[in-house]
Amino acid sequence: MLQKRRVSIALVAAMTLGLLGFSGAPANAIQIPESESNLFILDVSGSVNTSELWENLRISIISKLGKPFGSPVTRKAPVDVAVTSVAKNSINSPIFTIVNKKDGKEIWGAIDLAFPRSNDSRLKVLDTGFFGDKGVWIDMIKIFEQPKIVPPSAYSCYKSGLAKLNTGDPFLQRAKIEQKKVILDAMCETLVEIAKDLRAADEYFAKSLCDAATSCSDIAGAIYRSTSLAEDLIPENGKSKPKLCIAIASDMLNYSQGMAKTSNLNSKYVAETAATLEEAKNLGFKAAQSVGVKFPAAISTRVVMIGIGSGPNPIALERNSFLLAYWQGFWTYSGVKISNQSRSLNQACS
């Protein structure tokens, strides 16, 4: 199961403002651009340095948290990042949803409820006051500068956010306390959830997840797991086609406990024994078919592989093209239109 995200902030805000006598545009009337969702899959089998990869990726994610909710003023898209792993049984690997585009819609929905029908000039003030370089959010995310993340209480977050807001832009200083509370409550709820997810990911990737006697290279299972995330992205109205980028940091040598050496799922065996690239590609196609890995057509999915064929037990360099062909076949059956390689995990989905 995917980790549960919080209840709709915009819905809570709507109820609060309704009780307070506010009226105006419906939630999410403020439009922000659509973003590509990013899922990072880190291999914990020992084929890559997982803790180092996570540390580098973590730094990259935190840098993106400076402006994670998008902007109707600058037309910046919201950040959407989740992380999971290739493990012994990847279908059970937790998915840490650090931040997603729904957060941006809910935050701006709360702002729209507090300040309905805002014109461009007011939107600019709101954007700068809450998310600018000297805004409230920048103060809030200083907790991520600490070596160990400690999520704040909702009350302490609100009080510090209110103090910052009351020393900022004059328009926001003069705003009603109810308006400030609706937005700050939404921001604080999101901040606490991000902090909890980052702390959980820190704890997960900090420890050894695979011993030498255990096979922890269930790459096919991790890919199958990611189709659940893709299903969750399908829009209810069907008018848009969301984008998903999956970055896999792994040697891509799929193997799970009990798998036959000659199985189509044994990508290392196929890469080392296939007579032609076409044969390797066909076997990859059949492997995906055998486990039913299929991404929904309503989602535009691309895959980036980092470290294919590398690691402590790599295949011979001249067989790398066969391994790549195998995965091309796998992606073809899975409905992935674009697949390529990257040297950098941080830049893989950018």
C-alpha positions in Angstrom: 0.0 0.0 0.0 1.1 3.5 -0.7 1.6 5.7 2.3 -1.5 7.7 3.2 -1.3 11.4 2.6 -3.1 13.9 4.7 -6.8 14.8 4.4 -7.7 17.6 2.0 -6.4 20.8 3.4 -8.6 22.8 1.1 -11.7 21.0 2.4 -10.8 21.8 6.0 -10.1 25.4 5.0 -13.5 25.6 3.2 -15.3 24.4 6.4 -13.3 26.8 8.6 -14.0 29.8 6.4 -17.6 28.8 6.0 -18.1 28.8 9.7 -16.3 32.2 9.9 -18.6 33.7 7.3 -16.2 34.0 4.4 -17.5 33.4 0.9 -15.9 33.4 -2.5 -14.3 31.3 -5.2 -14.2 27.5 -4.8 -11.0 25.9 -3.7 -8.2 25.5 -6.3 -9.6 28.4 -8.5 -6.1 29.7 -8.5 -4.3 27.8 -11.3 -0.8 26.5 -11.1 1.1 24.6 -13.8 1.0 20.7 -14.0 4.3 19.1 -13.0 5.9 15.8 -13.8 5.8 13.3 -10.9 9.2 11.8 -9.9 9.7 8.4 -8.3 13.3 7.5 -7.3 14.0 3.8 -6.8 17.2 3.0 -4.9 18.7 -0.5 -5.0 19.6 -1.8 -1.5 21.2 -5.1 -2.7 24.7 -3.8 -2.5 25.1 -3.2 -6.2 25.2 0.6 -5.5 26.1 2.6 -2.4 22.5 3.1 -1.2 23.2 5.4 1.8 25.5 7.6 -0.3 22.9 7.8 -3.1 20.1 8.7 -0.6 22.3 11.3 1.1 22.9 13.0 -2.3 19.3 12.7 -3.3 18.2 14.0 0.0 20.2 17.2 -0.4 18.7 17.6 -3.9 15.2 17.1 -2.5 15.7 19.6 0.3 16.9 22.2 -2.1 13.7 21.8 -4.0 11.6 22.3 -0.9 12.5 26.0 -1.0 9.6 26.5 -3.5 7.7 23.2 -3.6 4.1 24.4 -4.2 4.4 26.0 -7.6 3.3 29.6 -8.3 0.5 31.2 -10.3 2.7 34.3 -10.6 5.9 32.8 -11.9 4.2 29.8 -13.5 6.5 27.5 -11.6 5.2 23.9 -11.4 4.9 22.3 -8.0 7.5 19.7 -6.8 6.4 16.0 -6.8 8.9 13.5 -5.4 8.6 10.0 -3.9 11.2 7.5 -3.0 11.2 3.7 -2.7 13.7 0.8 -3.0 14.7 -2.4 -4.8 14.7 -5.0 -1.9 14.2 -8.6 -1.2 10.5 -8.4 -1.9 10.1 -5.0 -3.5 6.3 -5.2 -3.7 6.4 -4.5 0.1 8.9 -1.7 0.0 7.5 1.5 1.5 7.0 4.5 -0.8 8.0 7.7 0.9 5.9 10.5 -0.6 8.0 13.5 0.3 6.0 16.1 -1.4 3.5 16.0 -4.3 1.6 18.3 -6.6 -1.6 17.8 -4.6 0.1 19.6 -1.8 0.5 22.6 -4.1 -3.1 22.5 -5.1 -4.3 22.3 -1.5 -2.0 25.1 -0.3 -3.1 27.5 -3.1 -6.7 26.3 -2.5 -6.4 27.5 1.1 -4.9 30.8 0.0 -7.8 31.2 -2.5 -10.4 30.6 0.2 -8.7 33.1 2.5 -8.3 35.7 -0.3 -10.9 34.9 -3.0 -10.8 36.5 -6.5 -7.3 37.9 -6.0 -6.0 39.9 -8.9 -2.4 39.5 -10.3 -1.1 42.2 -8.0 -2.5 40.6 -4.9 -1.3 37.1 -6.0 2.2 38.5 -6.3 2.1 39.9 -2.7 0.7 36.5 -1.4 3.3 34.6 -3.4 6.2 36.7 -2.1 4.9 36.9 1.5 4.4 33.2 1.9 7.0 31.7 -0.5 9.5 34.4 -1.4 13.1 34.4 -0.4 12.2 36.1 2.9 8.7 34.6 3.2 7.1 32.4 5.9 7.9 29.1 4.2 11.6 29.8 4.0 11.6 30.3 7.8 9.6 27.1 8.3 12.0 24.8 6.4 15.0 25.7 8.4 14.3 22.5 10.4 15.7 20.6 7.4 19.1 22.1 8.0 19.5 20.0 11.1 21.4 16.7 11.0 18.4 14.9 12.4 14.9 16.1 11.4 12.5 16.7 14.3 9.0 17.5 13.1 7.5 20.5 14.9 4.2 20.5 16.6 1.3 22.1 14.7 1.0 24.8 17.4 4.7 25.7 17.5 4.8 25.9 13.7 1.7 28.1 13.6 3.1 30.5 16.2 6.4 30.9 14.5 4.7 31.3 11.1 2.4 34.0 12.5 5.3 35.9 14.1 7.1 35.9 10.7 3.9 37.0 8.9 3.3 39.8 11.2 6.7 41.4 10.5 6.5 41.0 6.7 4.4 42.7 4.0 2.0 45.3 5.4 -1.0 43.9 3.5 -0.5 40.5 5.1 0.1 42.1 8.5 -3.3 43.7 8.2 -5.1 40.5 7.1 -7.7 39.1 9.5 -6.3 36.5 12.0 -8.8 34.0 10.6 -7.3 34.4 7.1 -3.8 33.9 8.4 -4.8 30.9 10.4 -6.4 29.0 7.5 -3.2 29.4 5.4 -0.7 28.8 8.1 -2.6 25.7 9.3 -2.4 24.3 5.8 1.3 25.1 5.5 2.1 23.7 8.9 0.2 20.4 8.3 2.1 20.0 5.0 5.5 20.9 6.7 5.0 18.3 9.5 4.1 15.6 7.0 7.1 16.3 4.8 9.3 16.2 7.9 7.9 12.9 9.0 8.4 11.4 5.5 12.0 12.6 5.3 12.8 11.3 8.8 11.2 7.9 7.9 13.3 7.7 4.7 16.4 8.7 6.6 15.9 5.8 9.1 15.0 3.4 6.3 18.1 4.0 4.1 20.5 4.4 7.1 20.5 0.7 8.0 21.6 -2.3 6.2 18.7 -3.8 4.4 20.3 -6.9 2.8 22.9 -9.4 4.1 25.3 -11.3 1.9 23.2 -14.5 2.1 20.0 -12.9 0.8 19.0 -11.9 -2.7 17.7 -8.4 -2.6 17.6 -7.6 -6.3 13.8 -7.8 -7.0 13.9 -5.0 -9.6 10.8 -6.4 -11.4 8.9 -6.1 -8.1 9.9 -2.5 -7.6 8.8 -1.7 -11.1 5.5 -3.5 -10.5 5.1 -1.5 -7.3 5.6 1.8 -9.2 2.6 1.0 -11.4 0.4 1.6 -8.3 1.8 5.1 -8.1 1.1 5.6 -11.8 -2.5 4.5 -11.3 -3.0 7.1 -8.5 -2.0 9.8 -10.9 -4.8 9.2 -13.4 -7.0 12.3 -13.3 -10.7 11.9 -12.6 -11.7 14.2 -15.5 -9.5 12.5 -18.0 -8.8 15.8 -19.7 -5.0 15.9 -19.0 -2.3 13.3 -19.4 -0.1 13.4 -16.3 3.7 12.7 -16.6 5.7 10.3 -14.4 9.5 9.9 -14.4 11.0 6.9 -12.7 14.7 7.0 -11.9 16.2 3.6 -10.9 19.7 3.6 -9.3 20.6 -0.1 -9.8 22.8 -2.5 -11.8 19.5 -3.7 -13.3 20.5 -7.4 -12.7 17.2 -8.7 -11.6 17.1 -11.7 -9.3 14.8 -12.8 -6.6 14.7 -15.7 -4.1 13.8 -19.0 -5.8 14.1 -17.8 -9.3 15.4 -20.4 -11.8 18.7 -19.6 -13.4 17.3 -19.7 -16.9 14.2 -17.7 -16.1 13.3 -14.8 -18.5 13.3 -12.6 -15.3 17.0 -13.4 -14.7 18.3 -10.4 -16.6 22.0 -11.2 -15.9 21.6 -14.7 -17.4 19.8 -13.3 -20.4 22.4 -10.6 -21.0 25.3 -13.1 -20.7 23.7 -15.8 -23.0 21.5 -14.2 -25.6 22.8 -14.8 -29.1 21.5 -11.5 -30.5 20.3 -8.1 -29.2 16.9 -8.9 -30.7 16.7 -12.1 -28.7 17.6 -10.3 -25.5 14.9 -7.7 -26.2 12.3 -10.3 -26.9 13.1 -12.1 -23.6 12.8 -8.8 -21.7 9.4 -8.3 -23.4 8.3 -11.7 -22.2 9.6 -11.1 -18.7 7.4 -8.0 -18.3 4.5 -9.9 -19.7 5.0 -12.9 -17.3 4.7 -10.6 -14.2 2.0 -8.3 -15.6 3.9 -5.0 -15.4 1.8 -2.5 -17.3 1.7 1.2 -16.9 -1.7 2.9 -17.6 -2.0 4.5 -21.0 -3.5 7.5 -19.4 -0.1 8.4 -17.9 3.0 9.4 -19.9 5.8 7.4 -18.2 9.5 7.6 -18.8 12.3 5.6 -17.1 15.9 6.6 -16.4 18.4 4.0 -15.4 21.6 4.9 -13.4 24.3 2.3 -13.0 23.1 -0.4 -15.3 25.5 -3.3 -15.6 27.8 -1.9 -12.8 28.3 -2.9 -9.2 30.6 -5.4 -7.4 29.5 -8.3 -9.7 29.1 -6.7 -13.1 28.6 -8.4 -16.3 31.3 -8.2 -19.0 31.5 -4.8 -20.6 30.8 -6.3 -24.1 27.5 -7.7 -22.8 26.1 -4.4 -21.5 24.4 -3.8 -24.8 22.5 -7.1 -24.4 21.4 -6.0 -20.9 20.2 -2.7 -22.2 18.3 -4.5 -25.0 16.6 -6.7 -22.4 15.3 -3.8 -20.5 14.2 -2.0 -23.7 12.0 -5.0 -24.3 10.8 -4.9 -20.8 9.8 -1.3 -21.0 8.2 -1.8 -24.4 5.7 -4.3 -23.0 5.2 -2.2 -19.9 4.0 0.8 -21.9 7.0 3.0 -21.3 7.6 5.1 -24.4 10.9 6.6 -23.3 13.8 4.9 -21.5 17.4 6.1 -21.3 20.5 6.2 -19.0 21.9 8.9 -16.8 25.1 9.3 -14.8 23.5 11.4 -12.1 20.6 10.4 -9.9 19.9 14.0 -8.9 19.5 15.1 -12.6 17.8 11.9 -13.8 14.2 13.4 -13.5 14.7 17.1 -14.2 
